[in-house]
């Protein structure tokens, strides 16, 4: 059963529209996210992107960084948090995080964004969450497998022309129409 939306992850005045993107490996989820991000930016919206790395959930030590990187060496020495920073941005890593919850990720994003909270947050992965989601599938059979794998709250799909699914189907190149549907919040 999907959890409920977080009550305090974002202030009521600046809560972003949440959009999930799900599908199997190499289905085109990241390409779909990029298209939606470009379209949202074209509309003047601020966008956040969260990527759930399910493979990193399965190992004791995620390999997001090169094994000989300074931040990895610092983490092996005992640092809980490392931050790679420059004048162009930064990336923080909590090496001891034990919780893999969308609610925690949103709370962390809010803590960092503060008054600059996004208008839209696109979350790739977390198929069983409460988020309204777009499934990226190649066929009806793949849709069925995604549903059997625990996908919940699917409101739209990116699929080939002619694919018959129980939700509105959009072409991969139709990000403008898909984003308009998602922002209408009629589901």
Secondary structure, DSSP 8 states (H G I E B T S, - for coil): ------SSSS-GGG--EEEEEE-STTSSHHHHHHHHHHHHHHTT--EEEEE--TTGGGSSS--SS-TT-HHHHHHHHT-SEEEEEETTEEEEEETT-----HHHHHHHHHHHHGGG--SEEEEE--TTSSS-EEEE-SSHHHHHHHHHTT---EEEEE--TT---SSEEE-TT-HHHHHHHHHHT--
